[in-house]
Amino acid sequence: MKKSFVVTFAFVVLLAVASGAGAVDQKNTGCGLGSMVFEGQNGLVSQVSAATTNGTSGNQTFGITTGTSNCEEYKTWTMNEKVNVFVADNMDSVAKDIARGHGEYLDTMASLMEVTPAQRPELYARLQQNFSRIYPSPAVTPADVLRNISQITSSM
């Protein structure tokens, strides 16, 4: 009985020392429920617990997708899977609309990119002016097209 008390006491002391000794910024635990539960606790044990909670409970993926649980939602439209799929499925039609400077496919793409209606004329004009940079060859891939559009629109 006395031996188990000593072992338990030693473990608690070791835990307290370890959690204080490894005090660093908590940004390395990720986002999710664990980062909320252990917020402000920068010890090694609390960070491991936060990261484990984030990774095993499945809430981190939800938080990243929705921008909740101390997570940030994606910031750029190039990370938006709907835009990627749309451009991949409609490469020729998007190219024709960009060349014309208007069209149904361009409207849909702008909507998926979350470009406001007020900003669309400027977007369409810029894309039309840079058509040869967006589609530099017939072998261009959808990923290349989106990367090229991102470079052209980054200063908007």
PAPALO-390608 format. One record per atom (N, C-alpha, C, O): residue number from 1; x, y, z. Coordinates in steps of 0.05 Angstrom, whole numbers, plus 5000, padded with zeros to 4 digits. Layout:
N
REC/NUM/X/Y/Z .
...
END
This chain:
156
REC/1/5016/4976/5000 .
REC/1/5000/5000/5000 .
REC/1/5017/5025/5000 .
REC/1/5013/5044/4984 .
REC/2/5037/5025/5018 .
REC/2/5055/5048/5020 .
REC/2/5071/5051/4995 .
REC/2/5077/5074/4986 .
REC/3/5079/5029/4983 .
REC/3/5095/5029/4959 .
REC/3/5079/5042/4935 .
REC/3/5090/5058/4920 .
REC/4/5054/5034/4932 .
REC/4/5038/5045/4911 .
REC/4/5033/5075/4915 .
REC/4/5031/5090/4895 .
REC/5/5031/5084/4940 .
REC/5/5027/5112/4945 .
REC/5/5052/5128/4936 .
REC/5/5050/5149/4924 .
REC/6/5076/5117/4943 .
REC/6/5101/5130/4936 .
REC/6/5104/5131/4905 .
REC/6/5112/5151/4894 .
REC/7/5097/5109/4891 .
REC/7/5099/5109/4862 .
REC/7/5080/5129/4850 .
REC/7/5087/5144/4832 .
REC/8/5055/5130/4860 .
REC/8/5035/5149/4850 .
REC/8/5045/5177/4855 .
REC/8/5042/5194/4837 .
REC/9/5055/5183/4879 .
REC/9/5064/5210/4886 .
REC/9/5088/5218/4868 .
REC/9/5089/5240/4858 .
REC/10/5106/5199/4863 .
REC/10/5129/5205/4846 .
REC/10/5120/5210/4817 .
REC/10/5131/5228/4804 .
REC/11/5100/5196/4808 .
REC/11/5090/5200/4781 .
REC/11/5077/5228/4779 .
REC/11/5082/5242/4759 .
REC/12/5061/5236/4799 .
REC/12/5048/5262/4799 .
REC/12/5069/5284/4799 .
REC/12/5066/5304/4784 .
REC/13/5090/5281/4815 .
REC/13/5112/5301/4816 .
REC/13/5126/5302/4789 .
REC/13/5131/5324/4779 .
REC/14/5132/5280/4778 .
REC/14/5145/5279/4752 .
REC/14/5127/5292/4730 .
REC/14/5137/5307/4713 .
REC/15/5102/5286/4731 .
REC/15/5083/5298/4712 .
REC/15/5082/5329/4715 .
REC/15/5082/5343/4695 .
REC/16/5082/5338/4739 .
REC/16/5081/5367/4744 .
REC/16/5107/5380/4734 .
REC/16/5106/5402/4722 .
REC/17/5130/5368/4739 .
REC/17/5155/5379/4731 .
REC/17/5157/5378/4700 .
REC/17/5166/5398/4688 .
REC/18/5149/5356/4688 .
REC/18/5150/5354/4659 .
REC/18/5132/5374/4645 .
REC/18/5139/5385/4624 .
REC/19/5109/5378/4656 .
REC/19/5090/5397/4643 .
REC/19/5100/5425/4645 .
REC/19/5094/5441/4627 .
REC/20/5114/5432/4665 .
REC/20/5125/5459/4668 .
REC/20/5151/5463/4654 .
REC/20/5158/5485/4644 .
REC/21/5167/5442/4653 .
REC/21/5194/5443/4641 .
REC/21/5193/5447/4611 .
REC/21/5211/5460/4600 .
REC/22/5174/5437/4598 .
REC/22/5173/5439/4569 .
REC/22/5155/5461/4559 .
REC/22/5143/5459/4538 .
REC/23/5154/5483/4574 .
REC/23/5136/5505/4566 .
REC/23/5145/5518/4540 .
REC/23/5166/5530/4539 .
REC/24/5129/5515/4520 .
REC/24/5133/5527/4494 .
REC/24/5107/5536/4483 .
REC/24/5086/5530/4494 .
REC/25/5107/5550/4460 .
REC/25/5083/5559/4448 .
REC/25/5065/5536/4439 .
REC/25/5076/5516/4429 .
REC/26/5039/5538/4444 .
REC/26/5021/5515/4439 .
REC/26/5013/5513/4409 .
REC/26/4996/5496/4403 .
REC/27/5024/5529/4392 .
REC/27/5016/5528/4363 .
REC/27/5022/5501/4350 .
REC/27/5012/5495/4329 .
REC/28/5039/5485/4362 .
REC/28/5047/5460/4350 .
REC/28/5027/5437/4356 .
REC/28/5033/5414/4348 .
REC/29/5005/5442/4370 .
REC/29/4986/5421/4376 .
REC/29/4964/5420/4356 .
REC/29/4947/5401/4357 .
REC/30/4962/5439/4338 .
REC/30/4940/5439/4318 .
REC/30/4915/5451/4330 .
REC/30/4916/5463/4351 .
REC/31/4894/5448/4316 .
REC/31/4868/5460/4325 .
REC/31/4849/5437/4331 .
REC/31/4854/5414/4324 .
REC/32/4828/5443/4343 .
REC/32/4807/5423/4350 .
REC/32/4801/5424/4380 .
REC/32/4809/5442/4394 .
REC/33/4785/5404/4389 .
REC/33/4776/5403/4416 .
REC/33/4799/5403/4436 .
REC/33/4798/5417/4457 .
REC/34/4820/5388/4430 .
REC/34/4843/5387/4448 .
REC/34/4856/5414/4452 .
REC/34/4864/5420/4475 .
REC/35/4859/5430/4431 .
REC/35/4871/5456/4434 .
REC/35/4853/5475/4451 .
REC/35/4863/5494/4463 .
REC/36/4827/5470/4451 .
REC/36/4809/5486/4467 .
REC/36/4809/5477/4496 .
REC/36/4810/5494/4514 .
REC/37/4809/5451/4501 .
REC/37/4809/5441/4528 .
REC/37/4835/5448/4543 .
REC/37/4835/5455/4566 .
REC/38/4858/5446/4528 .
REC/38/4884/5451/4541 .
REC/38/4895/5479/4534 .
REC/38/4919/5483/4535 .
REC/39/4878/5497/4526 .
REC/39/4886/5524/4519 .
REC/39/4900/5538/4542 .
REC/39/4891/5537/4565 .
REC/40/4923/5550/4536 .
REC/40/4938/5564/4556 .
REC/40/4957/5546/4572 .
REC/40/4973/5556/4588 .
REC/41/4955/5520/4569 .
REC/41/4972/5502/4583 .
REC/41/4995/5493/4564 .
REC/41/4990/5477/4546 .
REC/42/5018/5504/4568 .
REC/42/5040/5500/4549 .
REC/42/5060/5479/4557 .
REC/42/5081/5477/4545 .
REC/43/5054/5463/4577 .
REC/43/5072/5441/4585 .
REC/43/5072/5418/4565 .
REC/43/5054/5416/4548 .
REC/44/5092/5402/4567 .
REC/44/5096/5380/4549 .
REC/44/5072/5360/4550 .
REC/44/5061/5352/4529 .
REC/45/5064/5354/4574 .
REC/45/5042/5335/4577 .
REC/45/5016/5346/4567 .
REC/45/5000/5332/4553 .
REC/46/5010/5372/4572 .
REC/46/4985/5383/4562 .
REC/46/4986/5385/4531 .
REC/46/4965/5382/4519 .
REC/47/5009/5391/4520 .
REC/47/5010/5392/4491 .
REC/47/5006/5365/4478 .
REC/47/4993/5362/4458 .
REC/48/5018/5345/4490 .
REC/48/5015/5317/4479 .
REC/48/4985/5309/4482 .
REC/48/4974/5297/4464 .
REC/49/4973/5316/4505 .
REC/49/4945/5310/4509 .
REC/49/4927/5325/4489 .
REC/49/4908/5313/4478 .
REC/50/4933/5350/4484 .
REC/50/4918/5366/4464 .
REC/50/4920/5354/4436 .
REC/50/4900/5351/4422 .
REC/51/4945/5348/4428 .
REC/51/4949/5336/4402 .
REC/51/4935/5309/4399 .
REC/51/4923/5303/4378 .
REC/52/4937/5293/4420 .
REC/52/4924/5267/4419 .
REC/52/4893/5270/4418 .
REC/52/4880/5255/4402 .
REC/53/4882/5288/4433 .
REC/53/4853/5292/4432 .
REC/53/4845/5302/4405 .
REC/53/4825/5293/4394 .
REC/54/4860/5321/4393 .
REC/54/4854/5331/4367 .
REC/54/4855/5308/4346 .
REC/54/4838/5307/4328 .
REC/55/4875/5291/4348 .
REC/55/4879/5271/4328 .
REC/55/4860/5247/4330 .
REC/55/4854/5234/4310 .
REC/56/4852/5240/4354 .
REC/56/4836/5216/4358 .
REC/56/4806/5220/4358 .
REC/56/4791/5201/4354 .
REC/57/4797/5244/4364 .
REC/57/4768/5247/4366 .
REC/57/4755/5255/4340 .
REC/57/4730/5255/4338 .
REC/58/4770/5260/4319 .
REC/58/4759/5266/4293 .
REC/58/4748/5294/4290 .
REC/58/4736/5301/4270 .
REC/59/4752/5311/4311 .
REC/59/4740/5338/4310 .
REC/59/4758/5357/4295 .
REC/59/4749/5379/4287 .
REC/60/4783/5351/4291 .
REC/60/4801/5369/4278 .
REC/60/4793/5373/4248 .
REC/60/4794/5395/4238 .
REC/61/4787/5351/4235 .
REC/61/4778/5353/4207 .
REC/61/4753/5370/4205 .
REC/61/4751/5387/4187 .
REC/62/4734/5366/4222 .
REC/62/4709/5382/4222 .
REC/62/4716/5411/4227 .
REC/62/4705/5429/4213 .
REC/63/4734/5416/4246 .
REC/63/4741/5444/4252 .
REC/63/4754/5458/4229 .
REC/63/4749/5481/4224 .
REC/64/4772/5444/4215 .
REC/64/4786/5456/4192 .
REC/64/4766/5461/4170 .
REC/64/4767/5482/4157 .
REC/65/4747/5443/4165 .
REC/65/4727/5446/4144 .
REC/65/4708/5469/4150 .
REC/65/4701/5484/4131 .
REC/66/4701/5473/4175 .
REC/66/4680/5493/4182 .
REC/66/4692/5518/4193 .
REC/66/4677/5538/4196 .
REC/67/4717/5519/4200 .
REC/67/4729/5542/4213 .
REC/67/4721/5545/4242 .
REC/67/4721/5568/4252 .
REC/68/4715/5523/4256 .
REC/68/4708/5524/4284 .
REC/68/4730/5509/4301 .
REC/68/4749/5500/4289 .
REC/69/4726/5508/4327 .
REC/69/4744/5493/4345 .
REC/69/4773/5503/4343 .
REC/69/4791/5487/4342 .
REC/70/4777/5529/4343 .
REC/70/4803/5541/4341 .
REC/70/4817/5536/4314 .
REC/70/4841/5540/4312 .
REC/71/4802/5527/4294 .
REC/71/4813/5522/4268 .
REC/71/4805/5545/4249 .
REC/71/4785/5559/4254 .
REC/72/4821/5549/4229 .
REC/72/4815/5569/4209 .
REC/72/4806/5555/4183 .
REC/72/4819/5536/4174 .
REC/73/4785/5565/4172 .
REC/73/4775/5554/4146 .
REC/73/4795/5562/4125 .
REC/73/4809/5582/4128 .
REC/74/4797/5547/4103 .
REC/74/4815/5553/4082 .
REC/74/4811/5582/4072 .
REC/74/4788/5592/4072 .
REC/75/4832/5595/4065 .
REC/75/4831/5623/4058 .
REC/75/4830/5628/4028 .
REC/75/4819/5649/4019 .
REC/76/4841/5610/4012 .
REC/76/4842/5616/3983 .
REC/76/4824/5597/3968 .
REC/76/4819/5574/3976 .
REC/77/4814/5607/3946 .
REC/77/4795/5591/3930 .
REC/77/4810/5568/3916 .
REC/77/4797/5549/3908 .
REC/78/4836/5569/3914 .
REC/78/4850/5548/3901 .
REC/78/4849/5522/3917 .
REC/78/4854/5500/3907 .
REC/79/4843/5525/3943 .
REC/79/4841/5501/3960 .
REC/79/4812/5490/3959 .
REC/79/4807/5469/3971 .
REC/80/4795/5504/3946 .
REC/80/4767/5496/3945 .
REC/80/4763/5473/3925 .
REC/80/4767/5477/3901 .
REC/81/4756/5450/3935 .
REC/81/4752/5426/3918 .
REC/81/4731/5430/3896 .
REC/81/4734/5420/3874 .
REC/82/4711/5446/3902 .
REC/82/4690/5450/3882 .
REC/82/4701/5465/3858 .
REC/82/4694/5459/3835 .
REC/83/4718/5485/3862 .
REC/83/4731/5499/3840 .
REC/83/4749/5480/3824 .
REC/83/4748/5480/3800 .
REC/84/4764/5464/3838 .
REC/84/4782/5445/3825 .
REC/84/4766/5426/3807 .
REC/84/4774/5422/3784 .
REC/85/4745/5415/3818 .
REC/85/4729/5395/3803 .
REC/85/4715/5409/3779 .
REC/85/4715/5399/3757 .
REC/86/4704/5433/3784 .
REC/86/4690/5448/3763 .
REC/86/4709/5454/3739 .
REC/86/4702/5449/3716 .
REC/87/4733/5464/3745 .
REC/87/4752/5470/3723 .
REC/87/4760/5445/3709 .
REC/87/4763/5445/3685 .
REC/88/4766/5424/3724 .
REC/88/4774/5399/3712 .
REC/88/4753/5387/3693 .
REC/88/4759/5377/3672 .
REC/89/4728/5389/3701 .
REC/89/4705/5378/3686 .
REC/89/4697/5396/3662 .
REC/89/4684/5387/3644 .
REC/90/4705/5422/3663 .
REC/90/4696/5441/3642 .
REC/90/4719/5457/3630 .
REC/90/4715/5481/3624 .
REC/91/4742/5445/3627 .
REC/91/4765/5459/3617 .
REC/91/4760/5475/3591 .
REC/91/4767/5498/3589 .
REC/92/4748/5462/3571 .
REC/92/4744/5475/3545 .
REC/92/4724/5498/3547 .
REC/92/4729/5519/3536 .
REC/93/4703/5493/3562 .
REC/93/4682/5514/3564 .
REC/93/4692/5538/3580 .
REC/93/4686/5561/3573 .
REC/94/4707/5533/3601 .
REC/94/4719/5555/3617 .
REC/94/4739/5570/3599 .
REC/94/4739/5595/3600 .
REC/95/4754/5556/3583 .
REC/95/4774/5570/3565 .
REC/95/4759/5588/3545 .
REC/95/4767/5610/3540 .
REC/96/4737/5578/3534 .
REC/96/4722/5594/3515 .
REC/96/4710/5619/3528 .
REC/96/4711/5641/3516 .
REC/97/4700/5616/3552 .
REC/97/4688/5639/3566 .
REC/97/4710/5659/3574 .
REC/97/4706/5684/3573 .
REC/98/4733/5650/3582 .
REC/98/4755/5668/3589 .
REC/98/4764/5683/3564 .
REC/98/4769/5707/3565 .
REC/99/4766/5669/3542 .
REC/99/4773/5682/3516 .
REC/99/4753/5704/3508 .
REC/99/4761/5725/3498 .
REC/100/4727/5699/3513 .
REC/100/4706/5718/3507 .
REC/100/4704/5741/3528 .
REC/100/4696/5763/3522 .
REC/101/4712/5734/3553 .
REC/101/4710/5754/3574 .
REC/101/4684/5753/3589 .
REC/101/4678/5771/3605 .
REC/102/4667/5733/3583 .
REC/102/4642/5730/3596 .
REC/102/4631/5703/3590 .
REC/102/4640/5689/3572 .
REC/103/4610/5695/3605 .
REC/103/4597/5670/3598 .
REC/103/4588/5655/3623 .
REC/103/4596/5661/3646 .
REC/104/4571/5635/3618 .
REC/104/4559/5619/3640 .
REC/104/4580/5604/3656 .
REC/104/4578/5604/3681 .
REC/105/4600/5593/3643 .
REC/105/4620/5577/3658 .
REC/105/4638/5596/3674 .
REC/105/4646/5589/3696 .
REC/106/4644/5619/3663 .
REC/106/4660/5639/3678 .
REC/106/4644/5649/3702 .
REC/106/4655/5653/3724 .
REC/107/4618/5653/3699 .
REC/107/4601/5661/3721 .
REC/107/4601/5640/3743 .
REC/107/4603/5647/3767 .
REC/108/4598/5615/3735 .
REC/108/4598/5593/3755 .
REC/108/4624/5591/3769 .
REC/108/4625/5589/3794 .
REC/109/4646/5593/3755 .
REC/109/4673/5592/3767 .
REC/109/4677/5614/3787 .
REC/109/4687/5610/3809 .
REC/110/4669/5639/3779 .
REC/110/4671/5662/3797 .
REC/110/4654/5658/3822 .
REC/110/4663/5666/3844 .
REC/111/4631/5647/3819 .
REC/111/4614/5641/3842 .
REC/111/4627/5621/3861 .
REC/111/4627/5625/3885 .
REC/112/4638/5600/3850 .
REC/112/4652/5580/3866 .
REC/112/4677/5592/3880 .
REC/112/4685/5583/3901 .
REC/113/4689/5611/3867 .
REC/113/4713/5625/3878 .
REC/113/4705/5646/3898 .
REC/113/4722/5658/3911 .
REC/114/4679/5650/3902 .
REC/114/4667/5669/3920 .
REC/114/4675/5698/3913 .
REC/114/4680/5714/3931 .
REC/115/4675/5703/3887 .
REC/115/4680/5730/3878 .
REC/115/4653/5744/3877 .
REC/115/4634/5734/3866 .
REC/116/4652/5768/3889 .
REC/116/4626/5782/3890 .
REC/116/4619/5791/3862 .
REC/116/4636/5796/3846 .
REC/117/4593/5795/3857 .
REC/117/4584/5804/3831 .
REC/117/4597/5831/3823 .
REC/117/4602/5836/3800 .
REC/118/4602/5848/3843 .
REC/118/4615/5874/3837 .
REC/118/4643/5871/3827 .
REC/118/4653/5888/3812 .
REC/119/4657/5850/3836 .
REC/119/4685/5846/3828 .
REC/119/4689/5830/3802 .
REC/119/4710/5829/3791 .
REC/120/4667/5818/3793 .
REC/120/4669/5800/3770 .
REC/120/4678/5814/3744 .
REC/120/4694/5802/3729 .
REC/121/4668/5837/3737 .
REC/121/4677/5850/3712 .
REC/121/4708/5853/3711 .
REC/121/4720/5849/3691 .
REC/122/4719/5862/3734 .
REC/122/4748/5865/3735 .
REC/122/4762/5838/3732 .
REC/122/4782/5835/3718 .
REC/123/4751/5817/3745 .
REC/123/4763/5790/3743 .
REC/123/4762/5781/3714 .
REC/123/4782/5771/3704 .
REC/124/4739/5783/3702 .
REC/124/4735/5773/3675 .
REC/124/4754/5787/3655 .
REC/124/4766/5775/3638 .
REC/125/4757/5814/3659 .
REC/125/4775/5829/3641 .
REC/125/4804/5821/3645 .
REC/125/4819/5817/3626 .
REC/126/4811/5817/3670 .
REC/126/4839/5809/3676 .
REC/126/4845/5781/3665 .
REC/126/4866/5776/3653 .
REC/127/4826/5763/3668 .
REC/127/4830/5736/3657 .
REC/127/4831/5736/3627 .
REC/127/4848/5723/3615 .
REC/128/4814/5751/3614 .
REC/128/4814/5753/3585 .
REC/128/4840/5764/3575 .
REC/128/4852/5754/3555 .
REC/129/4851/5785/3588 .
REC/129/4876/5797/3580 .
REC/129/4900/5778/3583 .
REC/129/4920/5781/3569 .
REC/130/4897/5759/3601 .
REC/130/4919/5741/3607 .
REC/130/4913/5712/3598 .
REC/130/4924/5693/3609 .
REC/131/4896/5709/3578 .
REC/131/4888/5683/3568 .
REC/131/4912/5665/3562 .
REC/131/4913/5642/3570 .
REC/132/4931/5677/3548 .
REC/132/4955/5660/3539 .
REC/132/4972/5652/3563 .
REC/132/4987/5633/3561 .
REC/133/4971/5666/3585 .
REC/133/4985/5658/3610 .
REC/133/4970/5636/3624 .
REC/133/4982/5619/3637 .
REC/134/4943/5637/3623 .
REC/134/4927/5617/3636 .
REC/134/4927/5590/3621 .
REC/134/4930/5569/3633 .
REC/135/4925/5592/3595 .
REC/135/4926/5569/3577 .
REC/135/4950/5571/3559 .
REC/135/4947/5577/3535 .
REC/136/4974/5566/3569 .
REC/136/4998/5570/3552 .
REC/136/5002/5549/3531 .
REC/136/5017/5553/3511 .
REC/137/4989/5526/3533 .
REC/137/4991/5505/3513 .
REC/137/4967/5487/3514 .
REC/137/4952/5487/3534 .
REC/138/4962/5471/3493 .
REC/138/4940/5453/3493 .
REC/138/4942/5431/3514 .
REC/138/4922/5418/3521 .
REC/139/4966/5426/3524 .
REC/139/4971/5405/3543 .
REC/139/4968/5415/3572 .
REC/139/4975/5400/3591 .
REC/140/4959/5439/3576 .
REC/140/4956/5450/3604 .
REC/140/4937/5433/3620 .
REC/140/4916/5424/3610 .
REC/141/4943/5429/3645 .
REC/141/4926/5413/3663 .
REC/141/4908/5432/3679 .
REC/141/4913/5456/3681 .
REC/142/4886/5421/3690 .
REC/142/4869/5438/3707 .
REC/142/4884/5450/3730 .
REC/142/4878/5473/3738 .
REC/143/4902/5436/3742 .
REC/143/4918/5447/3765 .
REC/143/4935/5471/3755 .
REC/143/4938/5491/3769 .
REC/144/4946/5468/3731 .
REC/144/4962/5490/3719 .
REC/144/4944/5515/3714 .
REC/144/4952/5537/3720 .
REC/145/4920/5510/3704 .
REC/145/4901/5532/3698 .
REC/145/4895/5547/3724 .
REC/145/4896/5571/3725 .
REC/146/4888/5532/3745 .
REC/146/4882/5545/3771 .
REC/146/4906/5559/3783 .
REC/146/4903/5581/3794 .
REC/147/4929/5547/3781 .
REC/147/4953/5560/3791 .
REC/147/4958/5587/3775 .
REC/147/4965/5607/3787 .
REC/148/4954/5586/3749 .
REC/148/4958/5610/3732 .
REC/148/4937/5631/3739 .
REC/148/4944/5655/3741 .
REC/149/4913/5623/3743 .
REC/149/4892/5642/3750 .
REC/149/4898/5655/3778 .
REC/149/4894/5679/3782 .
REC/150/4907/5638/3796 .
REC/150/4914/5648/3823 .
REC/150/4936/5669/3821 .
REC/150/4935/5689/3835 .
REC/151/4956/5664/3805 .
REC/151/4978/5683/3802 .
REC/151/4968/5710/3790 .
REC/151/4977/5731/3799 .
REC/152/4951/5708/3771 .
REC/152/4940/5732/3758 .
REC/152/4922/5747/3776 .
REC/152/4922/5772/3775 .
REC/153/4907/5734/3793 .
REC/153/4887/5747/3810 .
REC/153/4898/5754/3838 .
REC/153/4884/5766/3853 .
REC/154/4922/5747/3844 .
REC/154/4933/5751/3871 .
REC/154/4935/5780/3878 .
REC/154/4934/5787/3902 .
REC/155/4937/5798/3859 .
REC/155/4939/5827/3865 .
REC/155/4912/5841/3865 .
REC/155/4911/5865/3868 .
REC/156/4891/5826/3861 .
REC/156/4864/5838/3861 .
REC/156/4854/5845/3889 .
REC/156/4833/5855/3892 .
END
